[in-house]
Amino acid sequence: MKIGIIGAGGMAKALAGKWRNAHQVMLSGRDLDKTKHAADEVGAAHGTAAEAAAFGDVVVLATRWQDVFSGIESAGGAEAFAGKVVIDINNPVDVETFVTTRTDGRSLTEAIADALPGAHVGKAFNMAQVAVWEDQDMSYDGRQMVVLFTADDGAAQVISDLISDVGAEPLRLGSNAHAYQLEAAAAIVIKFLFAGRDPKTIFNFIQPDVKPVN
Ligand SMILES: NC(=O)c1ccc[n+]([C@@H]2O[C@H](COP(=O)([O-])OP(=O)(O)OC[C@H]3O[C@@H](n4cnc5c(N)ncnc54)[C@H](OP(=O)(O)O)[C@@H]3O)[C@@H](O)[C@H]2O)c1
C-alpha cells in the first residue's frame, strides 16, 4: 500500500519507521530540507504535502492539530483526498488546561470528515506518546498493545490492518461519532504525561500504582 503522511515530525517518523517494510511511505512538510532529513532517517520518500496526498492510497494527517486544516489546504484541499483513506492522529488538547479544544461537542475527526466529503476517515494512533510508537516491540507487561480507533465503514478495515502492521492489536470503538471520546481520553493521557508519568505505562494502564494527578 502507498501511504502519504502530511507532516515529518516525531509521529510521522515513528509510524513511517513501522510501515516502511510492508508499504511505500512518503513524508511531507513545508521545509523540504528538514523533511528530506526526516524521511532519510526512516527510509521513506519525501515531498510536498500535495505530493504526499497524491502518492498515498492512505493519507495520514500528522501535523500539529493546529495545522491540520492548513495541511489539508497545502495538500490541495478536498479534491486531493477524494477516494482515499484519511487517518487523523491529532489530539486537539490545550496543554495548560488539559481539556479538548473542541467546543461544539464534535471531534476534530468529524470536522475533518466534513471538510473531506470524498474521503474515508478515521482516528487512530492518538492515545500513546511518540516514544511508544518508536518501540520495536509493541508488547508491554506480556500483553500486546491495544490501539483504539474510530472509522467510517470505508476506512475501518484499512486502519485496522495498519494498526496490526505496527505490531499492535486494533480495537474499533465504532464510527467517528466516538472520536470525541478518544480525543477527550487523550487529554487525560497528556495530563499524566505532563505530570511526568512514563509514556509506556499510561495508554493501557498496565502500571498498577498509577494514580490520578490533581
Ligand atoms: N508527539 C506525540 O507524542 C503524539 C502522540 C499521539 C498523537 N500526536 C498528535 O500527532 C500530531 C503530530 O505530532 P508530532 O509530535 O509528530 O508533531 P511535530 O513533531 O511538531 O511535527 C509536525 C509536522 O507537521 C509539519 N507541518 C506543519 N504544517 C504543515 C503543513 N501545512 N503542510 C505540511 N506539513 C506541515 C511540520 O513540518 P514543517 O514545519 O516542515 O512544515 C512537522 O514536520 C499532533 O497533532 C499530535 O497531537 C502526537
The ligand as a Gaussian input file, in Angstrom:
#p B3LYP/6-31G(d) Opt

LIG

0 1
 N        4.044000      13.621000      19.869000
 C        3.264000      12.702000      20.411000
 O        3.641000      12.046000      21.406000
 C        1.915000      12.432000      19.824000
 C        1.237000      11.242000      20.154000
 C       -0.008000      10.985000      19.580000
 C       -0.569000      11.908000      18.717000
 N        0.105000      13.065000      18.434000
 C       -0.503000      14.029000      17.515000
 O        0.208000      13.922000      16.300000
 C        0.310000      15.198000      15.677000
 C        1.754000      15.381000      15.244000
 O        2.572000      15.400000      16.406000
 P        4.161000      15.450000      16.285000
 O        4.680000      15.351000      17.687000
 O        4.629000      14.485000      15.265000
 O        4.363000      16.950000      15.733000
 P        5.688000      17.656000      15.195000
 O        6.885000      16.837000      15.563000
 O        5.596000      19.073000      15.624000
 O        5.540000      17.575000      13.596000
 C        4.609000      18.327000      12.882000
 C        4.982000      18.249000      11.402000
 O        3.963000      18.878000      10.633000
 C        4.576000      19.560000       9.553000
 N        3.622000      20.577000       9.070000
 C        3.061000      21.602000       9.763000
 N        2.230000      22.289000       8.975000
 C        2.254000      21.695000       7.767000
 C        1.603000      21.935000       6.525000
 N        0.743000      22.959000       6.385000
 N        1.866000      21.122000       5.477000
 C        2.723000      20.091000       5.613000
 N        3.374000      19.801000       6.776000
 C        3.143000      20.601000       7.821000
 C        5.870000      20.095000      10.148000
 O        6.877000      20.286000       9.197000
 P        7.237000      21.715000       8.560000
 O        7.398000      22.658000       9.704000
 O        8.469000      21.464000       7.734000
 O        6.077000      22.046000       7.688000
 C        6.292000      18.932000      11.050000
 O        7.080000      18.012000      10.322000
 C       -0.191000      16.246000      16.687000
 O       -1.429000      16.772000      16.292000
 C       -0.350000      15.475000      17.987000
 O       -1.495000      15.869000      18.709000
 C        1.333000      13.332000      18.952000

